[in-house]
Amino acid sequence: MTGVGIFAGDLLIVDRALDPTNGSIVIAVVNGDLTVKRFHMSHGRFALLPENPAYDPIEIDHDTDFAIWGVVTKAIRFLEGA
């Protein structure tokens, strides 16, 4: 998610009580794996979009084991040497 300023090692603050809206950054479980992506909904279909060109979007269909774990509300980056 480097395109939105989230990098490896960052601490994410997640609100599990929030429902995701179109464009929310979410932590999702897809086929048993956790991922951080942008939630996209259009015409009743769902997709998880990366903010890093090295990754492909994940299309969610009726065969996908899928759940939203929570909505990311903040990211904290620790400074090196701190």
C-alpha positions as CSV (number, residue, x, y, z in Angstrom):
1,M,0.0,0.0,0.0
2,T,3.0,2.3,-0.6
3,G,0.8,4.5,-2.9
4,V,-1.1,5.7,0.2
5,G,1.9,5.9,2.5
6,I,1.6,2.5,4.2
7,F,4.9,0.6,4.3
8,A,6.3,-2.7,5.7
9,G,6.7,-2.3,9.5
10,D,4.1,0.4,9.9
11,L,1.5,-0.1,12.7
12,L,-2.1,0.1,11.5
13,I,-4.9,1.2,13.7
14,V,-8.1,-0.7,12.8
15,D,-11.7,-0.1,13.7
16,R,-13.6,-3.3,13.5
17,A,-16.9,-1.6,14.3
18,L,-16.8,0.5,11.1
19,D,-18.5,-0.8,7.9
20,P,-16.2,-0.3,4.9
21,T,-17.3,2.3,2.3
22,N,-16.2,2.5,-1.3
23,G,-12.5,3.6,-1.1
24,S,-11.9,2.5,2.5
25,I,-8.5,0.9,3.3
26,V,-9.4,-2.4,4.9
27,I,-7.8,-5.5,6.4
28,A,-9.5,-8.4,4.7
29,V,-9.3,-12.2,4.9
30,V,-9.3,-13.7,1.4
31,N,-9.2,-17.5,1.3
32,G,-7.5,-17.6,4.7
33,D,-4.9,-15.0,4.0
34,L,-4.8,-11.4,5.5
35,T,-4.3,-8.5,3.1
36,V,-4.4,-4.7,3.3
37,K,-6.2,-3.2,0.3
38,R,-8.6,-0.5,-0.8
39,F,-12.2,-1.7,-0.8
40,H,-14.1,-1.1,-4.0
41,M,-17.7,-1.8,-4.7
42,S,-19.5,-1.2,-8.0
43,H,-22.9,-2.5,-9.2
44,G,-23.0,-5.0,-6.3
45,R,-19.6,-6.5,-7.0
46,F,-16.6,-6.2,-4.7
47,A,-12.9,-5.9,-5.4
48,L,-9.8,-5.3,-3.3
49,L,-7.4,-2.8,-5.0
50,P,-3.7,-2.5,-4.2
51,E,-2.0,0.8,-3.9
52,N,1.2,-0.7,-5.2
53,P,1.8,-1.5,-8.9
54,A,3.6,-4.8,-8.0
55,Y,0.2,-6.4,-6.9
56,D,-2.9,-7.2,-8.8
57,P,-6.5,-6.4,-7.8
58,I,-8.4,-9.2,-6.1
59,E,-11.9,-9.7,-7.5
60,I,-14.4,-11.1,-5.0
61,D,-16.9,-13.6,-6.3
62,H,-19.4,-16.1,-4.7
63,D,-16.6,-18.8,-4.6
64,T,-14.2,-16.5,-2.6
65,D,-13.8,-17.1,1.1
66,F,-13.9,-13.4,2.1
67,A,-14.4,-11.3,5.1
68,I,-13.6,-7.7,6.1
69,W,-11.6,-7.8,9.4
70,G,-11.7,-4.0,9.9
71,V,-11.2,-0.6,8.5
72,V,-7.8,1.1,8.8
73,T,-8.1,4.5,10.4
74,K,-4.5,5.4,11.0
75,A,-1.0,4.3,10.2
76,I,2.0,4.9,12.5
77,R,5.5,4.7,11.2
78,F,8.4,4.2,13.5
79,L,11.6,6.1,12.8
80,E,14.8,4.1,12.3
81,G,16.9,4.1,15.4
82,A,14.1,5.3,17.6
